[in-house]
Amino acid sequence: MVASALGLLGGCAGSAGFGEPSSTRTRTPTRETETTPSPTPEPVDSGRTIPPVTHPETRGPPLAPGPLPGVENPVLTPDDVTDFGDVSLVADPFLFVEDGEWHLLFEVYNEDRDPDAVIGHARSSDGRDWEYTGVVLEKDVHTSFPLVWKWRGEYYMCPPSGRDVELWRARSFPDDWEFLGNVVETDYYPHDPVIFRYHDRWWLFTDRDYRDVMAFHSEDLESTGWEPHEGNPLVTDRLEGARHAGRPVVVGDRPYLFRMDLRDEYGDKVRGYEVTDLTTTTYADRELPESPVLSERGVGWNAEAMHHFDPWWDGDGWVCAVDGERGGSPEGRYSIGLYYVPADTSPRRSRLPADRSRTAAYYTFDGHEGVAVDQRGNRRPGVVFDAEARSVDGVPGRAFTDAASRVVFPYTYESALDADAFSLVAYARPATPGRNRTLLEYGKYDGETNLRVERNGDASWTVTAAGWDDDVSFTADGDAGDGTATQVALTYVRGSGFRFYADGVERGRGGDPGSVVEYNDYLVLGGDRLGETPWFGWIGSFGVYTAALTGAELDAMDAELRTG
């Protein structure tokens, strides 16, 4: 469920009585068109239970998503909806695949309609090209978050209404639904509930007041009034991880839940949690090292927010329905895109150019198309946008040829960048001289620049830092500018400040701003956060280090990399 201009839409309409549905009508799709299949792995989903209760064939949960190769995102926008007036957003997408037919159910929102939100549907023959078919569920209250699944031959959906979580069953999937009853009735708004099966029992997770984790369970899916967990609330006062953000998955006998980070703003990020203990009397979870799973991009259709993650196993990896908010849009214009998680996102090399104990993260960009794998093994992947793999002088990297090209690392790197010393090291080659280009920036879309490294038109470099103690800006001499791959390094020591190196030679120094770390900051490589000074060129291996490396150490790293 997305936020309106007036605040969070948390089921603000009144609830129907127990066992009584809100007034509803299901609607026939407005049109159907055939789509042309593209090369796509055959779906593994068929039979009476879809998706499978567990995913034993996968290597792990879907925790390193990047844009789905070959797809131009977003795949669905408000403009694609033809039967609900002036739609301002489409969001909360859930996939459903059966016997080669792909379905997408999602929230359609029009603030001028009553109700203002309904459930829409799109279909695809290949999971890449989508055609909107129409509204398939409209109640007399705001309706969103259409989690859909098949169990023992029947299709189910659990969209919340006010203080109730309703269970619906399809008379004819996907466009004719009947109300079965309220599985949960509460005295608060149970936002975005998720239902999954685990250890022969049905589980429902939701939140209370955006910050408390609540759970309910039942042996019978179609029963009403599910039993509250004995430990409710299971987690308290966790704004960064209570409200759910997509379909849970069970892998290796462990449930994985995806939750919105609401600590700063609605839709900031999606975080991943592993449930390590779940019975009717006990509960424990932990945030995963790869978390956050999704983050704003800074430019494009998902510039300002991403708040939904629905992974679907296709036999070779996870196709993920996501949503995002375009920047500069006061009404919050959400659209829907597709991401992908390869089955194997393990590091491709174990050899590092620096001491492993001082390496917080290291990326070579020679792995998967949409994902920059952390070769350090810390499981903190970057998301690659519109940057093709290319090597320069034997150094693997990416070519940044578009204003939207960038790599987003959705991590604060607090343990490194808030330490007494750190280094950021990258290889770079600009494509065109004479213009300012941002190599990297650390901050947040709607915040200030906390750290920026920029190459000026005269080949000099400018480092800008806004810390807790002071603002610092200094210019460093440029590199040779001969078209080769230049090793660029920024080092920091608390109390002393910054040093800037090019090819192991110190080129400039700056003062100490204090800590540059703020909650939910993230790092962009290949441009500034807002896309105003994109890099346009090539960037190679990039590392974050927990020490202020010296010129001699940088030279040794360079030699190790080029001979490795």
C-alpha positions in Angstrom: 0.0 0.0 0.0 1.4 3.4 -0.9 1.3 6.7 0.8 -0.9 9.6 -0.2 -0.1 13.2 0.0 -1.9 13.4 3.3 0.0 10.6 5.0 0.1 6.8 5.2 -2.9 5.0 3.8 -3.2 2.3 6.4 -6.7 1.0 5.9 -8.4 4.2 6.9 -11.8 3.0 5.7 -14.2 1.3 8.1 -14.2 -2.4 8.5 -16.9 -4.8 7.6 -18.4 -7.0 10.4 -17.1 -10.5 11.1 -18.0 -12.8 8.3 -19.6 -10.0 6.3 -17.7 -8.7 3.2 -17.4 -5.1 2.3 -19.6 -4.4 -0.7 -17.8 -5.7 -3.8 -18.0 -6.2 -7.5 -15.6 -8.1 -9.7 -15.0 -6.7 -13.1 -14.3 -8.3 -16.5 -11.1 -7.3 -18.2 -11.4 -4.5 -20.7 -9.3 -6.2 -23.3 -7.0 -9.2 -24.0 -4.2 -9.2 -26.4 -1.7 -11.9 -27.4 2.0 -11.2 -26.7 5.0 -12.7 -28.4 7.1 -15.0 -26.3 10.8 -14.1 -25.8 13.6 -16.5 -24.7 12.6 -17.2 -21.1 13.2 -20.2 -18.8 10.1 -22.4 -18.7 8.1 -21.8 -15.5 8.3 -24.5 -12.9 4.8 -23.8 -11.6 2.0 -26.2 -12.2 -0.3 -28.5 -10.2 -2.5 -27.8 -7.2 -0.1 -25.8 -5.0 1.5 -22.7 -6.5 4.1 -21.4 -5.5 5.6 -24.4 -3.7 5.4 -24.2 0.1 9.2 -24.5 0.2 11.9 -23.9 -2.5 14.4 -26.8 -1.9 15.9 -26.5 -5.3 17.3 -23.0 -4.8 20.7 -22.1 -3.4 19.4 -19.5 -1.1 16.8 -16.7 -0.7 16.5 -13.9 -3.3 18.7 -11.3 -1.7 20.7 -9.7 -4.6 18.2 -8.3 -7.1 19.2 -6.2 -10.1 17.2 -5.1 -13.2 15.9 -8.0 -15.2 18.1 -8.3 -18.3 16.4 -7.5 -21.6 13.5 -5.6 -20.0 12.9 -1.9 -20.1 11.6 -0.8 -16.8 9.0 0.1 -15.7 6.9 -2.5 -17.3 3.6 -1.0 -16.1 2.7 2.6 -15.3 -0.4 4.5 -14.3 -0.9 5.4 -18.0 -1.4 1.7 -18.8 -4.6 1.6 -16.8 -7.6 2.4 -19.0 -10.7 1.6 -16.8 -10.3 3.6 -13.5 -10.1 7.2 -14.5 -7.0 9.4 -13.9 -4.8 6.9 -12.1 -1.8 8.3 -10.2 0.0 5.1 -9.3 0.2 1.4 -9.7 2.0 -0.5 -6.9 2.1 -3.6 -4.6 2.7 -6.0 -7.6 2.3 -9.7 -7.0 3.3 -12.3 -9.6 1.5 -15.6 -10.3 2.7 -18.1 -12.9 0.9 -21.2 -14.0 1.6 -23.5 -16.9 3.5 -20.8 -18.8 0.9 -18.0 -18.3 2.2 -15.1 -16.2 -0.2 -12.9 -14.2 0.4 -9.7 -12.2 -2.0 -8.4 -9.6 -1.5 -4.9 -8.2 -3.0 -1.9 -6.6 -4.5 0.8 -8.8 -4.9 4.1 -7.1 -7.0 7.2 -8.2 -7.4 9.8 -5.4 -10.5 11.2 -7.1 -12.4 7.9 -7.0 -14.4 6.3 -4.2 -13.1 3.8 -3.5 -9.7 5.2 -4.3 -7.9 1.9 -4.8 -8.8 -1.4 -6.5 -6.9 -4.5 -7.7 -5.8 -4.5 -11.3 -4.5 -7.3 -13.5 -2.0 -7.7 -16.3 -1.0 -10.8 -18.2 2.1 -12.0 -20.1 3.1 -15.0 -22.1 6.8 -14.6 -21.3 7.0 -12.6 -18.1 8.7 -9.7 -19.9 6.1 -8.0 -22.0 2.9 -7.2 -20.1 -0.6 -6.2 -21.2 -3.1 -4.6 -18.8 -6.5 -6.4 -18.8 -8.5 -4.5 -16.3 -9.7 -4.2 -12.7 -10.5 -7.6 -11.2 -11.5 -6.7 -7.6 -13.3 -3.6 -6.4 -14.7 -3.2 -2.9 -16.3 -0.2 -1.3 -13.1 0.6 0.6 -9.4 1.1 -0.3 -8.0 -2.2 -1.5 -4.4 -3.0 -2.0 -1.6 -5.6 -1.5 -3.1 -8.5 -3.4 -0.9 -11.4 -2.3 -2.1 -14.3 -4.4 -1.4 -18.1 -4.3 -2.9 -21.5 -5.1 -3.6 -24.2 -2.6 -5.1 -27.6 -3.3 -6.5 -26.4 -6.6 -8.0 -23.1 -5.3 -6.8 -19.6 -5.8 -6.6 -17.2 -2.8 -5.9 -13.6 -2.1 -5.8 -11.7 1.2 -6.3 -8.0 0.7 -6.8 -6.1 4.0 -9.8 -3.9 4.7 -9.7 -1.5 7.6 -9.0 -3.4 10.7 -9.7 -6.8 9.1 -7.7 -9.2 7.0 -10.1 -10.7 4.5 -9.6 -14.0 2.7 -10.9 -14.3 -0.9 -11.1 -17.3 -3.2 -11.4 -17.1 -7.0 -14.6 -18.4 -8.6 -12.7 -17.9 -11.9 -9.1 -16.8 -11.8 -8.1 -14.1 -12.2 -11.1 -11.9 -12.5 -14.0 -13.3 -10.4 -13.5 -13.5 -6.6 -15.7 -14.4 -3.6 -15.3 -13.3 0.0 -14.8 -16.2 2.5 -14.4 -14.4 5.8 -12.1 -12.4 8.1 -9.1 -14.5 9.1 -8.1 -11.7 11.5 -10.0 -8.9 13.2 -8.1 -6.4 15.2 -8.4 -3.0 17.0 -5.6 -1.6 14.8 -4.9 -1.4 11.1 -3.1 -4.6 10.0 -1.1 -3.2 7.0 0.0 -5.3 4.1 -0.5 -8.8 5.7 1.4 -11.8 4.3 0.3 -15.4 4.6 2.5 -18.5 4.1 2.6 -22.1 5.1 5.3 -23.4 7.4 5.6 -26.7 9.4 2.0 -27.7 8.5 0.5 -24.5 9.7 -0.7 -21.3 8.1 1.0 -18.1 9.3 -0.1 -14.5 8.9 2.3 -11.7 9.7 1.4 -8.0 9.8 2.3 -4.9 11.7 0.7 -2.6 14.4 1.3 1.1 14.1 4.1 0.5 11.6 6.5 -0.5 14.3 5.4 -3.7 16.0 5.4 -7.2 14.4 2.2 -9.2 14.9 1.5 -12.8 13.9 -1.4 -15.2 13.8 -1.7 -18.8 12.9 -4.2 -21.5 11.9 -4.2 -25.2 10.8 -7.0 -24.5 8.4 -6.6 -21.8 5.7 -10.3 -21.1 5.3 -11.1 -20.8 9.0 -12.0 -17.4 10.4 -10.5 -15.8 13.6 -7.0 -17.1 13.4 -5.2 -17.6 16.7 -2.9 -14.7 17.8 0.7 -15.7 18.5 1.3 -16.0 22.2 4.2 -13.6 22.0 2.4 -10.7 20.3 3.8 -8.3 19.7 6.8 -10.4 18.5 9.0 -7.3 17.9 8.3 -3.8 19.2 9.3 -0.3 18.1 11.1 -1.4 14.9 10.1 1.2 12.3 12.9 0.0 10.0 11.4 -3.6 9.9 7.9 -4.3 10.9 5.5 -3.4 8.0 5.7 -6.1 5.2 6.8 -5.3 1.7 6.1 -8.5 -0.3 5.8 -12.2 -0.5 7.6 -14.4 2.0 9.6 -17.3 0.8 10.7 -20.5 2.6 14.1 -21.8 1.7 16.1 -24.4 3.5 13.4 -24.7 6.2 13.7 -21.0 7.0 11.1 -18.4 6.3 12.4 -15.1 4.8 10.3 -12.0 5.2 10.7 -8.6 3.4 9.8 -5.4 5.3 9.7 -1.7 4.6 12.0 0.7 6.3 9.9 3.5 7.6 12.4 5.1 10.0 13.1 8.1 7.8 10.4 8.1 5.1 7.7 5.9 3.7 9.2 3.6 1.0 12.8 4.3 1.7 14.0 0.8 1.4 13.0 -2.9 1.7 14.9 -4.9 4.2 15.2 -8.7 4.4 14.8 -10.8 7.6 15.5 -14.5 8.3 13.1 -16.1 10.8 15.3 -18.2 12.9 12.6 -19.5 15.3 8.9 -19.8 14.7 6.5 -21.8 16.8 3.1 -21.0 18.3 4.9 -19.8 21.4 8.3 -18.5 20.2 9.7 -16.2 17.6 13.1 -14.8 16.6 14.4 -13.1 13.4 17.6 -11.4 12.2 18.3 -8.9 9.5 20.3 -10.4 6.7 23.8 -9.1 5.7 22.5 -8.4 2.2 19.8 -6.0 3.6 18.5 -3.6 2.4 17.3 -5.7 -0.6 15.9 -2.7 -2.4 16.6 1.0 -2.4 15.8 4.2 -4.3 18.0 4.7 -7.4 18.2 8.5 -7.4 17.2 8.9 -11.1 14.5 7.4 -13.3 11.2 5.7 -12.5 12.4 4.5 -9.1 14.4 7.6 -8.2 12.8 8.4 -4.9 11.5 5.2 -3.3 11.1 1.4 -3.7 8.8 -0.3 -1.2 7.7 -3.7 -2.6 9.5 -6.9 -3.4 7.7 -10.1 -4.8 10.2 -12.8 -5.7 9.1 -15.7 -8.0 11.3 -18.7 -8.7 11.4 -19.5 -12.4 13.7 -22.6 -12.3 17.0 -20.7 -13.0 16.6 -17.7 -10.6 14.1 -15.3 -9.1 12.0 -12.9 -11.2 10.9 -10.1 -8.9 8.0 -7.7 -9.2 9.0 -4.4 -7.6 7.6 -0.9 -7.5 9.2 2.5 -7.4 8.4 6.2 -7.2 9.6 8.7 -9.7 11.5 11.7 -8.3 10.0 15.2 -8.5 6.4 14.0 -8.5 4.4 15.5 -5.7 1.5 13.0 -6.0 3.9 10.1 -5.6 3.7 8.4 -9.0 4.5 4.7 -8.5 5.1 2.3 -11.3 6.0 -1.4 -11.6 9.2 -3.0 -12.7 10.9 -6.3 -12.9 14.2 -7.3 -11.2 16.1 -10.6 -11.2 18.2 -12.6 -8.8 20.4 -15.2 -10.4 20.4 -18.6 -8.7 24.1 -18.2 -7.8 25.4 -14.8 -6.7 28.4 -16.1 -4.9 31.8 -14.3 -5.4 33.6 -15.1 -8.7 37.0 -14.7 -7.2 38.5 -15.0 -3.7 41.8 -13.1 -4.3 41.7 -9.5 -3.1 44.2 -6.7 -3.9 44.4 -5.7 -0.2 44.6 -7.4 3.2 41.2 -9.2 3.7 41.0 -8.0 7.3 41.0 -4.4 6.1 38.6 -4.9 3.2 35.0 -4.0 4.0 33.8 -4.6 0.5 35.3 -5.2 -3.0 33.7 -5.2 -6.4 35.1 -6.1 -9.8 31.9 -5.8 -11.8 32.8 -8.8 -14.0 30.0 -11.0 -12.6 26.3 -10.8 -13.2 24.7 -8.3 -15.6 22.6 -6.4 -13.1 24.4 -7.2 -9.8 27.9 -6.2 -8.6 28.9 -9.1 -6.3 30.9 -8.3 -3.2 34.1 -10.4 -3.7 35.0 -9.9 -0.1 32.2 -12.3 0.8 30.3 -9.9 3.0 27.2 -10.4 0.9 26.6 -6.7 0.1 25.9 -6.6 -3.6 25.5 -3.4 -5.7 22.8 -2.9 -8.2 24.0 -2.1 -11.8 21.9 0.1 -14.0 22.7 0.5 -17.7 26.4 -0.1 -17.5 27.9 -2.8 -19.7 30.9 -4.9 -18.6 34.2 -3.7 -20.2 37.9 -4.1 -19.2 40.5 -1.3 -19.6 44.2 -2.1 -19.3 43.3 -5.5 -17.9 41.1 -4.1 -15.2 37.5 -5.4 -15.3 34.8 -2.7 -14.9 31.7 -1.1 -16.5 31.1 1.4 -19.2 28.9 4.3 -18.2 27.4 5.6 -21.4 24.1 7.0 -20.4 22.9 9.7 -17.9 21.1 7.0 -16.0 24.1 4.6 -15.8 25.2 4.0 -12.3 25.9 1.4 -9.6 23.9 1.8 -6.4 25.2 0.3 -3.2 22.2 0.5 -0.8 24.3 0.3 2.3 25.4 2.9 4.9 28.7 1.1 5.3 28.6 2.4 8.8 31.2 0.1 10.3 33.7 1.4 7.7 32.8 5.0 7.0 32.1 5.9 10.6 35.4 4.4 11.8 38.5 6.3 12.7 40.0 5.6 9.3 38.8 4.4 5.9 39.7 4.4 2.2 37.6 4.4 -1.0 39.5 3.2 -4.0 38.3 2.9 -7.6 39.7 2.8 -11.1 38.3 5.4 -13.5 38.6 6.8 -17.0 36.3 9.6 -18.1 35.1 9.5 -21.7 35.0 13.2 -22.5 37.3 15.9 -21.0 36.2 19.5 -20.3 33.1 18.7 -18.2 32.6 18.1 -14.5 31.8 14.4 -13.8 30.9 12.8 -10.5 32.8 9.6 -9.8 31.0 8.7 -6.5 28.6 10.3 -4.1 27.4 9.2 -0.6 24.2 10.5 0.8 20.4 10.2 0.2 17.9 11.3 -2.4 16.2 13.9 -0.4 19.2 14.8 1.8 22.4 16.7 1.4 25.6 15.4 -0.1 27.6 13.9 2.7 30.6 12.9 0.5 31.3 13.5 -3.2 34.4 12.9 -5.4 34.1 14.9 -8.7 36.5 15.2 -11.7 36.5 18.7 -13.0 36.7 19.8 -16.6 40.4 20.7 -16.3 41.2 17.1 -15.0 41.6 18.3 -11.4 39.5 16.6 -8.7 37.2 18.2 -6.0 36.2 16.4 -2.8 33.2 17.7 -0.9 32.2 16.4 2.6 29.5 17.5 5.0 30.1 15.9 8.4 28.7 16.2 11.8 31.4 18.7 12.8 32.2 20.7 9.7 31.9 21.1 5.9 35.0 20.4 4.0 35.9 21.0 0.3 39.3 20.8 -1.4 40.7 20.5 -4.9 43.4 17.9 -5.9 45.7 17.9 -8.9 44.6 15.8 -11.8 46.0 12.7 -13.3 47.9 12.3 -16.5 44.7 12.2 -18.5 46.3 9.9 -21.1 43.2 7.6 -21.5 44.5 4.8 -19.3 42.8 3.5 -16.2 43.6 5.7 -13.2 43.6 4.4 -9.7 41.7 7.0 -7.6 41.8 6.8 -3.8 40.3 8.9 -1.0 41.6 8.2 2.5 40.4 9.5 5.8 41.8 9.7 9.4 39.8 11.1 12.2 41.4 14.2 13.6 43.6 14.7 10.5 41.1 14.6 7.5 41.3 13.5 3.9 44.1 12.7 1.4 43.5 12.2 -2.3 45.7 10.0 -4.4 45.9 9.3 -8.2 48.0 6.3 -9.2 49.5 6.1 -5.7 50.7 9.7 -5.7 49.2 12.1 -3.2 47.5 15.0 -5.0 45.7 17.0 -2.3 44.5 17.2 1.3 41.4 18.4 3.1 40.3 18.9 6.7 38.3 16.7 9.0 34.5 17.1 8.8 33.8 14.5 11.5 31.5 11.6 10.6 29.8 11.8 7.2 27.4 8.9 8.1 23.7 9.4 8.5 21.0 6.7 8.8 20.0 5.2 5.4 22.7 7.0 3.4 23.9 5.0 0.4 26.7 5.1 -2.1 26.3 5.8 -5.9 29.2 5.0 -8.2 29.2 6.7 -11.6 27.3 9.9 -10.9 25.7 12.0 -8.2 22.4 10.8 -6.6 20.2 13.1 -8.7 21.9 12.4 -12.0 23.0 16.0 -12.6 26.7 15.2 -13.3 26.8 11.6 -14.6 30.3 10.1 -15.1 30.2 9.1 -18.8 33.2 6.9 -19.1 34.5 3.8 -17.5 34.9 2.7 -13.9 36.7 -0.4 -12.7 37.3 -2.3 -9.5 36.0 -0.5 -6.4 36.8 -1.1 -2.8 35.8 0.1 0.7 38.6 -0.3 3.3 38.8 0.1 7.0 42.2 1.8 7.0 43.8 4.9 5.5 45.9 3.3 2.9 49.3 4.8 2.1 50.7 5.5 -1.4 53.0 2.5 -1.1 50.0 0.3 -0.2 48.0 1.7 -3.1 50.9 0.9 -5.5 51.0 -2.6 -4.2 47.3 -3.0 -4.6 47.6 -1.8 -8.2 50.3 -4.3 -9.0 48.3 -7.1 -7.4 45.2 -6.2 -9.4 47.0 -5.9 -12.8 48.9 -9.1 -12.4 46.0 -11.0 -10.8 
